[in-house]
Amino acid sequence: MPADTSQTPSGAARLLTEKIAVVNVGLDGFVADLRANAVEVVHVDWAPPAGGDPEMAALLARLGG
């Protein structure tokens, strides 16, 4: 006879019962909101090369080899 798993969270439901930790990449606004809600967060200060301009990024790539 299988074990009774009716009280055991699984899948997505388990995410709601566990401690949350976040790695935030580039979006400063999220960091403040997460910390205000006592979420453990590591912020990585990142932006796309050349400010996201594809032409400038291509030129920079050519300069870099």
PQR file with spaces between the fields and no chain letter, atoms N, CA, C, O and H, PARSE charges and radii, in Angstrom:
ATOM       1  N    MET     1       0.848   -1.183    0.000 -0.4000 1.5000
ATOM       2  CA   MET     1       0.000    0.000    0.000 -0.0000 2.0000
ATOM       3  C    MET     1       0.893    1.245    0.000  0.5500 1.7000
ATOM       4  O    MET     1       1.806    1.337    0.820 -0.5500 1.4000
ATOM       5  N    PRO     2       0.649    2.209   -0.904 -0.5600 1.5000
ATOM       6  CA   PRO     2       1.481    3.413   -0.962  0.2800 2.0000
ATOM       7  C    PRO     2       1.312    4.291    0.278  0.5500 1.7000
ATOM       8  O    PRO     2       0.265    4.284    0.926 -0.5500 1.4000
ATOM       9  N    ALA     3       2.364    5.043    0.590 -0.4000 1.5000
ATOM      10  CA   ALA     3       2.315    5.961    1.734 -0.0000 2.0000
ATOM      11  C    ALA     3       1.333    7.089    1.455  0.5500 1.7000
ATOM      12  O    ALA     3       1.120    7.475    0.306 -0.5500 1.4000
ATOM      13  H    ALA     3       3.215    5.049    0.064  0.4000 1.0000
ATOM      14  N    ASP     4       0.737    7.613    2.530 -0.4000 1.5000
ATOM      15  CA   ASP     4      -0.198    8.737    2.404 -0.0000 2.0000
ATOM      16  C    ASP     4       0.599   10.011    2.158  0.5500 1.7000
ATOM      17  O    ASP     4       1.340   10.462    3.031 -0.5500 1.4000
ATOM      18  H    ASP     4       0.911    7.299    3.463  0.4000 1.0000
ATOM      19  N    THR     5       0.449   10.584    0.982 -0.4000 1.5000
ATOM      20  CA   THR     5       1.177   11.811    0.639 -0.0000 2.0000
ATOM      21  C    THR     5       0.248   13.013    0.546  0.5500 1.7000
ATOM      22  O    THR     5       0.631   14.042   -0.010 -0.5500 1.4000
ATOM      23  H    THR     5      -0.153   10.217    0.273  0.4000 1.0000
ATOM      24  N    SER     6      -0.960   12.905    1.078 -0.4000 1.5000
ATOM      25  CA   SER     6      -1.934   13.992    0.954 -0.0000 2.0000
ATOM      26  C    SER     6      -1.504   15.259    1.687  0.5500 1.7000
ATOM      27  O    SER     6      -1.961   16.350    1.346 -0.5500 1.4000
ATOM      28  H    SER     6      -1.272   12.070    1.530  0.4000 1.0000
ATOM      29  N    GLN     7      -0.629   15.133    2.693 -0.4000 1.5000
ATOM      30  CA   GLN     7      -0.174   16.295    3.452 -0.0000 2.0000
ATOM      31  C    GLN     7       1.221   16.757    3.025  0.5500 1.7000
ATOM      32  O    GLN     7       1.770   17.682    3.622 -0.5500 1.4000
ATOM      33  H    GLN     7      -0.258   14.247    2.970  0.4000 1.0000
ATOM      34  N    THR     8       1.792   16.136    2.016 -0.4000 1.5000
ATOM      35  CA   THR     8       3.134   16.476    1.562 -0.0000 2.0000
ATOM      36  C    THR     8       3.058   17.387    0.346  0.5500 1.7000
ATOM      37  O    THR     8       2.560   16.977   -0.702 -0.5500 1.4000
ATOM      38  H    THR     8       1.346   15.384    1.530  0.4000 1.0000
ATOM      39  N    PRO     9       3.553   18.645    0.474 -0.5600 1.5000
ATOM      40  CA   PRO     9       3.524   19.530   -0.697  0.2800 2.0000
ATOM      41  C    PRO     9       4.475   19.023   -1.774  0.5500 1.7000
ATOM      42  O    PRO     9       5.534   18.473   -1.470 -0.5500 1.4000
ATOM      43  N    SER    10       4.097   19.209   -3.016 -0.4000 1.5000
ATOM      44  CA   SER    10       4.968   18.788   -4.105 -0.0000 2.0000
ATOM      45  C    SER    10       4.946   19.826   -5.213  0.5500 1.7000
ATOM      46  O    SER    10       4.037   20.653   -5.294 -0.5500 1.4000
ATOM      47  H    SER    10       3.237   19.656   -3.263  0.4000 1.0000
ATOM      48  N    GLY    11       5.954   19.771   -6.058 -0.4000 1.5000
ATOM      49  CA   GLY    11       6.007   20.666   -7.207 -0.0000 2.0000
ATOM      50  C    GLY    11       5.966   22.129   -6.819  0.5500 1.7000
ATOM      51  O    GLY    11       6.676   22.561   -5.911 -0.5500 1.4000
ATOM      52  H    GLY    11       6.692   19.099   -5.992  0.4000 1.0000
ATOM      53  N    ALA    12       5.134   22.887   -7.510 -0.4000 1.5000
ATOM      54  CA   ALA    12       5.041   24.331   -7.288 -0.0000 2.0000
ATOM      55  C    ALA    12       4.565   24.663   -5.883  0.5500 1.7000
ATOM      56  O    ALA    12       4.984   25.675   -5.321 -0.5500 1.4000
ATOM      57  H    ALA    12       4.558   22.535   -8.247  0.4000 1.0000
ATOM      58  N    ALA    13       3.703   23.842   -5.303 -0.4000 1.5000
ATOM      59  CA   ALA    13       3.200   24.111   -3.953 -0.0000 2.0000
ATOM      60  C    ALA    13       4.332   24.126   -2.936  0.5500 1.7000
ATOM      61  O    ALA    13       4.283   24.891   -1.973 -0.5500 1.4000
ATOM      62  H    ALA    13       3.362   23.020   -5.760  0.4000 1.0000
ATOM      63  N    ARG    14       5.348   23.294   -3.133 -0.4000 1.5000
ATOM      64  CA   ARG    14       6.476   23.247   -2.208 -0.0000 2.0000
ATOM      65  C    ARG    14       7.244   24.569   -2.215  0.5500 1.7000
ATOM      66  O    ARG    14       7.795   24.961   -1.186 -0.5500 1.4000
ATOM      67  H    ARG    14       5.387   22.672   -3.915  0.4000 1.0000
ATOM      68  N    LEU    15       7.290   25.255   -3.346 -0.4000 1.5000
ATOM      69  CA   LEU    15       7.985   26.544   -3.420 -0.0000 2.0000
ATOM      70  C    LEU    15       7.390   27.560   -2.458  0.5500 1.7000
ATOM      71  O    LEU    15       8.096   28.443   -1.972 -0.5500 1.4000
ATOM      72  H    LEU    15       6.842   24.936   -4.181  0.4000 1.0000
ATOM      73  N    LEU    16       6.114   27.443   -2.184 -0.4000 1.5000
ATOM      74  CA   LEU    16       5.449   28.392   -1.297 -0.0000 2.0000
ATOM      75  C    LEU    16       5.713   28.101    0.169  0.5500 1.7000
ATOM      76  O    LEU    16       5.415   28.940    1.019 -0.5500 1.4000
ATOM      77  H    LEU    16       5.540   26.725   -2.579  0.4000 1.0000
ATOM      78  N    THR    17       6.262   26.941    0.489 -0.4000 1.5000
ATOM      79  CA   THR    17       6.517   26.588    1.883 -0.0000 2.0000
ATOM      80  C    THR    17       7.989   26.692    2.253  0.5500 1.7000
ATOM      81  O    THR    17       8.332   26.589    3.431 -0.5500 1.4000
ATOM      82  H    THR    17       6.504   26.260   -0.201  0.4000 1.0000
ATOM      83  N    GLU    18       8.863   26.893    1.280 -0.4000 1.5000
ATOM      84  CA   GLU    18      10.299   26.956    1.535 -0.0000 2.0000
ATOM      85  C    GLU    18      10.795   28.397    1.546  0.5500 1.7000
ATOM      86  O    GLU    18      10.168   29.291    0.978 -0.5500 1.4000
ATOM      87  H    GLU    18       8.584   26.978    0.323  0.4000 1.0000
ATOM      88  N    LYS    19      11.940   28.605    2.206 -0.4000 1.5000
ATOM      89  CA   LYS    19      12.566   29.921    2.236 -0.0000 2.0000
ATOM      90  C    LYS    19      13.004   30.297    0.822  0.5500 1.7000
ATOM      91  O    LYS    19      13.507   29.455    0.078 -0.5500 1.4000
ATOM      92  H    LYS    19      12.450   27.878    2.668  0.4000 1.0000
ATOM      93  N    ILE    20      12.811   31.550    0.460 -0.4000 1.5000
ATOM      94  CA   ILE    20      13.147   32.024   -0.878 -0.0000 2.0000
ATOM      95  C    ILE    20      14.485   32.759   -0.842  0.5500 1.7000
ATOM      96  O    ILE    20      14.741   33.551    0.065 -0.5500 1.4000
ATOM      97  H    ILE    20      12.402   32.234    1.064  0.4000 1.0000
ATOM      98  N    ALA    21      15.327   32.495   -1.823 -0.4000 1.5000
ATOM      99  CA   ALA    21      16.570   33.236   -2.026 -0.0000 2.0000
ATOM     100  C    ALA    21      16.631   33.591   -3.507  0.5500 1.7000
ATOM     101  O    ALA    21      16.315   32.768   -4.367 -0.5500 1.4000
ATOM     102  H    ALA    21      15.120   31.852   -2.560  0.4000 1.0000
ATOM     103  N    VAL    22      17.043   34.831   -3.797 -0.4000 1.5000
ATOM     104  CA   VAL    22      16.979   35.343   -5.167 -0.0000 2.0000
ATOM     105  C    VAL    22      18.328   35.908   -5.588  0.5500 1.7000
ATOM     106  O    VAL    22      19.014   36.552   -4.795 -0.5500 1.4000
ATOM     107  H    VAL    22      17.300   35.499   -3.099  0.4000 1.0000
ATOM     108  N    VAL    23      18.703   35.664   -6.838 -0.4000 1.5000
ATOM     109  CA   VAL    23      19.814   36.377   -7.469 -0.0000 2.0000
ATOM     110  C    VAL    23      19.174   37.327   -8.471  0.5500 1.7000
ATOM     111  O    VAL    23      18.545   36.891   -9.436 -0.5500 1.4000
ATOM     112  H    VAL    23      18.145   35.141   -7.482  0.4000 1.0000
ATOM     113  N    ASN    24      19.334   38.618   -8.239 -0.4000 1.5000
ATOM     114  CA   ASN    24      18.749   39.645   -9.096 -0.0000 2.0000
ATOM     115  C    ASN    24      19.834   40.187  -10.019  0.5500 1.7000
ATOM     116  O    ASN    24      20.906   40.585   -9.565 -0.5500 1.4000
ATOM     117  H    ASN    24      19.844   38.971   -7.455  0.4000 1.0000
ATOM     118  N    VAL    25      19.547   40.198  -11.316 -0.4000 1.5000
ATOM     119  CA   VAL    25      20.549   40.646  -12.287 -0.0000 2.0000
ATOM     120  C    VAL    25      20.070   41.916  -12.971  0.5500 1.7000
ATOM     121  O    VAL    25      19.201   41.877  -13.843 -0.5500 1.4000
ATOM     122  H    VAL    25      18.676   39.875  -11.685  0.4000 1.0000
ATOM     123  N    GLY    26      20.652   43.057  -12.560 -0.4000 1.5000
ATOM     124  CA   GLY    26      20.479   44.297  -13.286 -0.0000 2.0000
ATOM     125  C    GLY    26      19.298   45.187  -12.961  0.5500 1.7000
ATOM     126  O    GLY    26      19.317   46.362  -13.326 -0.5500 1.4000
ATOM     127  H    GLY    26      21.357   43.089  -11.852  0.4000 1.0000
ATOM     128  N    LEU    27      18.283   44.692  -12.303 -0.4000 1.5000
ATOM     129  CA   LEU    27      17.089   45.512  -12.072 -0.0000 2.0000
ATOM     130  C    LEU    27      17.054   45.999  -10.626  0.5500 1.7000
ATOM     131  O    LEU    27      16.602   45.282   -9.733 -0.5500 1.4000
ATOM     132  H    LEU    27      18.268   43.736  -12.007  0.4000 1.0000
ATOM     133  N    ASP    28      17.532   47.216  -10.404 -0.4000 1.5000
ATOM     134  CA   ASP    28      17.650   47.765   -9.053 -0.0000 2.0000
ATOM     135  C    ASP    28      16.330   47.794   -8.297  0.5500 1.7000
ATOM     136  O    ASP    28      16.303   47.532   -7.095 -0.5500 1.4000
ATOM     137  H    ASP    28      17.899   47.798  -11.130  0.4000 1.0000
ATOM     138  N    GLY    29      15.248   48.103   -8.974 -0.4000 1.5000
ATOM     139  CA   GLY    29      13.954   48.221   -8.303 -0.0000 2.0000
ATOM     140  C    GLY    29      13.511   46.944   -7.621  0.5500 1.7000
ATOM     141  O    GLY    29      12.838   46.996   -6.592 -0.5500 1.4000
ATOM     142  H    GLY    29      15.270   48.316   -9.951  0.4000 1.0000
ATOM     143  N    PHE    30      13.874   45.802   -8.171 -0.4000 1.5000
ATOM     144  CA   PHE    30      13.473   44.537   -7.558 -0.0000 2.0000
ATOM     145  C    PHE    30      14.167   44.315   -6.221  0.5500 1.7000
ATOM     146  O    PHE    30      13.572   43.750   -5.304 -0.5500 1.4000
ATOM     147  H    PHE    30      14.421   45.759   -9.008  0.4000 1.0000
ATOM     148  N    VAL    31      15.419   44.753   -6.099 -0.4000 1.5000
ATOM     149  CA   VAL    31      16.195   44.513   -4.886 -0.0000 2.0000
ATOM     150  C    VAL    31      15.512   45.125   -3.671  0.5500 1.7000
ATOM     151  O    VAL    31      15.344   44.454   -2.653 -0.5500 1.4000
ATOM     152  H    VAL    31      15.903   45.212   -6.844  0.4000 1.0000
ATOM     153  N    ALA    32      15.121   46.375   -3.765 -0.4000 1.5000
ATOM     154  CA   ALA    32      14.482   47.056   -2.637 -0.0000 2.0000
ATOM     155  C    ALA    32      13.186   46.364   -2.242  0.5500 1.7000
ATOM     156  O    ALA    32      12.916   46.186   -1.054 -0.5500 1.4000
ATOM     157  H    ALA    32      15.257   46.920   -4.593  0.4000 1.0000
ATOM     158  N    ASP    33      12.385   45.973   -3.223 -0.4000 1.5000
ATOM     159  CA   ASP    33      11.121   45.297   -2.919 -0.0000 2.0000
ATOM     160  C    ASP    33      11.354   43.951   -2.253  0.5500 1.7000
ATOM     161  O    ASP    33      10.659   43.601   -1.298 -0.5500 1.4000
ATOM     162  H    ASP    33      12.604   46.118   -4.188  0.4000 1.0000
ATOM     163  N    LEU    34      12.320   43.200   -2.745 -0.4000 1.5000
ATOM     164  CA   LEU    34      12.610   41.897   -2.153 -0.0000 2.0000
ATOM     165  C    LEU    34      13.103   42.046   -0.724  0.5500 1.7000
ATOM     166  O    LEU    34      12.647   41.336    0.172 -0.5500 1.4000
ATOM     167  H    LEU    34      12.884   43.484   -3.521  0.4000 1.0000
ATOM     168  N    ARG    35      14.033   42.966   -0.510 -0.4000 1.5000
ATOM     169  CA   ARG    35      14.562   43.172    0.844 -0.0000 2.0000
ATOM     170  C    ARG    35      13.480   43.680    1.793  0.5500 1.7000
ATOM     171  O    ARG    35      13.468   43.312    2.967 -0.5500 1.4000
ATOM     172  H    ARG    35      14.403   43.543   -1.238  0.4000 1.0000
ATOM     173  N    ALA    36      12.578   44.514    1.302 -0.4000 1.5000
ATOM     174  CA   ALA    36      11.478   45.011    2.136 -0.0000 2.0000
ATOM     175  C    ALA    36      10.563   43.882    2.587  0.5500 1.7000
ATOM     176  O    ALA    36       9.857   44.007    3.588 -0.5500 1.4000
ATOM     177  H    ALA    36      12.588   44.813    0.348  0.4000 1.0000
ATOM     178  N    ASN    37      10.578   42.782    1.846 -0.4000 1.5000
ATOM     179  CA   ASN    37       9.759   41.618    2.192 -0.0000 2.0000
ATOM     180  C    ASN    37      10.589   40.500    2.815  0.5500 1.7000
ATOM     181  O    ASN    37      10.182   39.339    2.815 -0.5500 1.4000
ATOM     182  H    ASN    37      11.151   42.680    1.033  0.4000 1.0000
ATOM     183  N    ALA    38      11.751   40.861    3.342 -0.4000 1.5000
ATOM     184  CA   ALA    38      12.639   39.947    4.065 -0.0000 2.0000
ATOM     185  C    ALA    38      13.090   38.759    3.222  0.5500 1.7000
ATOM     186  O    ALA    38      13.283   37.660    3.741 -0.5500 1.4000
ATOM     187  H    ALA    38      12.082   41.805    3.342  0.4000 1.0000
ATOM     188  N    VAL    39      13.257   38.982    1.930 -0.4000 1.5000
ATOM     189  CA   VAL    39      13.752   37.937    1.035 -0.0000 2.0000
ATOM     190  C    VAL    39      15.266   38.077    0.930  0.5500 1.7000
ATOM     191  O    VAL    39      15.783   39.177    0.733 -0.5500 1.4000
ATOM     192  H    VAL    39      13.101   39.875    1.508  0.4000 1.0000
ATOM     193  N    GLU    40      15.972   36.960    1.063 -0.4000 1.5000
ATOM     194  CA   GLU    40      17.423   36.969    0.884 -0.0000 2.0000
ATOM     195  C    GLU    40      17.716   37.205   -0.597  0.5500 1.7000
ATOM     196  O    GLU    40      17.250   36.459   -1.458 -0.5500 1.4000
ATOM     197  H    GLU    40      15.552   36.066    1.223  0.4000 1.0000
ATOM     198  N    VAL    41      18.496   38.256   -0.883 -0.4000 1.5000
ATOM     199  CA   VAL    41      18.747   38.606   -2.282 -0.0000 2.0000
ATOM     200  C    VAL    41      20.198   39.027   -2.481  0.5500 1.7000
ATOM     201  O    VAL    41      20.770   39.741   -1.657 -0.5500 1.4000
ATOM     202  H    VAL    41      18.875   38.862   -0.184  0.4000 1.0000
ATOM     203  N    VAL    42      20.778   38.575   -3.578 -0.4000 1.5000
ATOM     204  CA   VAL    42      22.100   39.014   -4.020 -0.0000 2.0000
ATOM     205  C    VAL    42      21.874   39.780   -5.311  0.5500 1.7000
ATOM     206  O    VAL    42      21.238   39.279   -6.238 -0.5500 1.4000
ATOM     207  H    VAL    42      20.313   37.995   -4.247  0.4000 1.0000
ATOM     208  N    HIS    43      22.397   40.994   -5.365 -0.4000 1.5000
ATOM     209  CA   HIS    43      22.208   41.829   -6.551 -0.0000 2.0000
ATOM     210  C    HIS    43      23.483   41.857   -7.383  0.5500 1.7000
ATOM     211  O    HIS    43      24.569   42.103   -6.857 -0.5500 1.4000
ATOM     212  H    HIS    43      22.913   41.401   -4.612  0.4000 1.0000
ATOM     213  N    VAL    44      23.349   41.605   -8.677 -0.4000 1.5000
ATOM     214  CA   VAL    44      24.462   41.705   -9.621 -0.0000 2.0000
ATOM     215  C    VAL    44      24.204   42.936  -10.478  0.5500 1.7000
ATOM     216  O    VAL    44      23.208   43.006  -11.198 -0.5500 1.4000
ATOM     217  H    VAL    44      22.467   41.405   -9.104  0.4000 1.0000
ATOM     218  N    ASP    45      25.112   43.908  -10.393 -0.4000 1.5000
ATOM     219  CA   ASP    45      24.970   45.140  -11.166 -0.0000 2.0000
ATOM     220  C    ASP    45      25.406   44.859  -12.597  0.5500 1.7000
ATOM     221  O    ASP    45      26.602   44.826  -12.887 -0.5500 1.4000
ATOM     222  H    ASP    45      25.921   43.851   -9.808  0.4000 1.0000
ATOM     223  N    TRP    46      24.451   44.658  -13.484 -0.4000 1.5000
ATOM     224  CA   TRP    46      24.744   44.283  -14.869 -0.0000 2.0000
ATOM     225  C    TRP    46      23.870   45.095  -15.809  0.5500 1.7000
ATOM     226  O    TRP    46      22.737   45.442  -15.476 -0.5500 1.4000
ATOM     227  H    TRP    46      23.479   44.685  -13.248  0.4000 1.0000
ATOM     228  N    ALA    47      24.397   45.390  -16.964 -0.4000 1.5000
ATOM     229  CA   ALA    47      23.635   46.025  -18.045 -0.0000 2.0000
ATOM     230  C    ALA    47      24.146   45.433  -19.354  0.5500 1.7000
ATOM     231  O    ALA    47      25.305   45.025  -19.432 -0.5500 1.4000
ATOM     232  H    ALA    47      25.317   45.108  -17.235  0.4000 1.0000
ATOM     233  N    PRO    48      23.311   45.380  -20.371 -0.5600 1.5000
ATOM     234  CA   PRO    48      23.774   44.845  -21.646  0.2800 2.0000
ATOM     235  C    PRO    48      24.900   45.706  -22.220  0.5500 1.7000
ATOM     236  O    PRO    48      24.931   46.916  -21.999 -0.5500 1.4000
ATOM     237  N    PRO    49      25.820   45.083  -22.955 -0.5600 1.5000
ATOM     238  CA   PRO    49      26.893   45.857  -23.576  0.2800 2.0000
ATOM     239  C    PRO    49      26.330   46.964  -24.461  0.5500 1.7000
ATOM     240  O    PRO    49      25.314   46.786  -25.133 -0.5500 1.4000
ATOM     241  N    ALA    50      26.999   48.095  -24.450 -0.4000 1.5000
ATOM     242  CA   ALA    50      26.624   49.240  -25.293 -0.0000 2.0000
ATOM     243  C    ALA    50      25.216   49.725  -24.997  0.5500 1.7000
ATOM     244  O    ALA    50      24.546   50.266  -25.876 -0.5500 1.4000
ATOM     245  H    ALA    50      27.825   48.240  -23.905  0.4000 1.0000
ATOM     246  N    GLY    51      24.767   49.536  -23.770 -0.4000 1.5000
ATOM     247  CA   GLY    51      23.435   50.018  -23.389 -0.0000 2.0000
ATOM     248  C    GLY    51      22.306   49.331  -24.131  0.5500 1.7000
ATOM     249  O    GLY    51      21.190   49.848  -24.176 -0.5500 1.4000
ATOM     250  H    GLY    51      25.312   49.096  -23.056  0.4000 1.0000
ATOM     251  N    GLY    52      22.579   48.171  -24.716 -0.4000 1.5000
ATOM     252  CA   GLY    52      21.549   47.447  -25.447 -0.0000 2.0000
ATOM     253  C    GLY    52      21.434   47.817  -26.917  0.5500 1.7000
ATOM     254  O    GLY    52      20.572   47.293  -27.622 -0.5500 1.4000
ATOM     255  H    GLY    52      23.486   47.751  -24.680  0.4000 1.0000
ATOM     256  N    ASP    53      22.286   48.706  -27.382 -0.4000 1.5000
ATOM     257  CA   ASP    53      22.268   49.116  -28.789 -0.0000 2.0000
ATOM     258  C    ASP    53      22.975   48.043  -29.622  0.5500 1.7000
ATOM     259  O    ASP    53      24.189   47.883  -29.500 -0.5500 1.4000
ATOM     260  H    ASP    53      22.986   49.132  -26.809  0.4000 1.0000
ATOM     261  N    PRO    54      22.243   47.301  -30.470 -0.5600 1.5000
ATOM     262  CA   PRO    54      22.853   46.199  -31.218  0.2800 2.0000
ATOM     263  C    PRO    54      23.984   46.629  -32.154  0.5500 1.7000
ATOM     264  O    PRO    54      24.977   45.915  -32.287 -0.5500 1.4000
ATOM     265  N    GLU    55      23.845   47.773  -32.794 -0.4000 1.5000
ATOM     266  CA   GLU    55      24.906   48.237  -33.701 -0.0000 2.0000
ATOM     267  C    GLU    55      26.182   48.556  -32.930  0.5500 1.7000
ATOM     268  O    GLU    55      27.279   48.184  -33.347 -0.5500 1.4000
ATOM     269  H    GLU    55      23.038   48.353  -32.685  0.4000 1.0000
ATOM     270  N    MET    56      26.029   49.248  -31.804 -0.4000 1.5000
ATOM     271  CA   MET    56      27.194   49.590  -30.994 -0.0000 2.0000
ATOM     272  C    MET    56      27.816   48.324  -30.401  0.5500 1.7000
ATOM     273  O    MET    56      29.039   48.221  -30.316 -0.5500 1.4000
ATOM     274  H    MET    56      25.138   49.550  -31.466  0.4000 1.0000
ATOM     275  N    ALA    57      27.001   47.377  -29.998 -0.4000 1.5000
ATOM     276  CA   ALA    57      27.518   46.115  -29.459 -0.0000 2.0000
ATOM     277  C    ALA    57      28.325   45.373  -30.520  0.5500 1.7000
ATOM     278  O    ALA    57      29.363   44.790  -30.208 -0.5500 1.4000
ATOM     279  H    ALA    57      26.006   47.460  -30.067  0.4000 1.0000
ATOM     280  N    ALA    58      27.862   45.386  -31.767 -0.4000 1.5000
ATOM     281  CA   ALA    58      28.597   44.734  -32.855 -0.0000 2.0000
ATOM     282  C    ALA    58      29.947   45.407  -33.077  0.5500 1.7000
ATOM     283  O    ALA    58      30.952   44.732  -33.298 -0.5500 1.4000
ATOM     284  H    ALA    58      27.018   45.859  -32.020  0.4000 1.0000
ATOM     285  N    LEU    59      29.969   46.739  -33.018 -0.4000 1.5000
ATOM     286  CA   LEU    59      31.237   47.460  -33.173 -0.0000 2.0000
ATOM     287  C    LEU    59      32.196   47.131  -32.032  0.5500 1.7000
ATOM     288  O    LEU    59      33.387   46.916  -32.259 -0.5500 1.4000
ATOM     289  H    LEU    59      29.153   47.287  -32.838  0.4000 1.0000
ATOM     290  N    LEU    60      31.678   47.093  -30.814 -0.4000 1.5000
ATOM     291  CA   LEU    60      32.521   46.750  -29.665 -0.0000 2.0000
ATOM     292  C    LEU    60      33.056   45.326  -29.784  0.5500 1.7000
ATOM     293  O    LEU    60      34.205   45.061  -29.433 -0.5500 1.4000
ATOM     294  H    LEU    60      30.711   47.268  -30.630  0.4000 1.0000
ATOM     295  N    ALA    61      32.226   44.415  -30.279 -0.4000 1.5000
ATOM     296  CA   ALA    61      32.662   43.028  -30.455 -0.0000 2.0000
ATOM     297  C    ALA    61      33.804   42.949  -31.467  0.5500 1.7000
ATOM     298  O    ALA    61      34.746   42.177  -31.287 -0.5500 1.4000
ATOM     299  H    ALA    61      31.292   44.630  -30.564  0.4000 1.0000
ATOM     300  N    ARG    62      33.719   43.739  -32.516 -0.4000 1.5000
ATOM     301  CA   ARG    62      34.788   43.749  -33.524 -0.0000 2.0000
ATOM     302  C    ARG    62      36.090   44.287  -32.934  0.5500 1.7000
ATOM     303  O    ARG    62      37.170   43.799  -33.267 -0.5500 1.4000
ATOM     304  H    ARG    62      32.954   44.366  -32.662  0.4000 1.0000
ATOM     305  N    LEU    63      35.992   45.290  -32.060 -0.4000 1.5000
ATOM     306  CA   LEU    63      37.187   45.845  -31.425 -0.0000 2.0000
ATOM     307  C    LEU    63      37.831   44.843  -30.475  0.5500 1.7000
ATOM     308  O    LEU    63      39.053   44.788  -30.341 -0.5500 1.4000
ATOM     309  H    LEU    63      35.114   45.686  -31.790  0.4000 1.0000
ATOM     310  N    GLY    64      36.985   44.052  -29.819 -0.4000 1.5000
ATOM     311  CA   GLY    64      37.490   43.099  -28.829 -0.0000 2.0000
ATOM     312  C    GLY    64      38.076   41.836  -29.430  0.5500 1.7000
ATOM     313  O    GLY    64      38.689   41.045  -28.713 -0.5500 1.4000
ATOM     314  H    GLY    64      35.992   44.097  -29.928  0.4000 1.0000
ATOM     315  N    GLY    65      37.907   41.631  -30.698 -0.4000 1.5000
ATOM     316  CA   GLY    65      38.494   40.468  -31.342 -0.0000 2.0000
ATOM     317  C    GLY    65      37.544   39.381  -31.376  0.5500 1.7000
ATOM     318  O    GLY    65      37.856   38.304  -31.884 -0.5500 1.4000
ATOM     319  H    GLY    65      37.409   42.273  -31.280  0.4000 1.0000
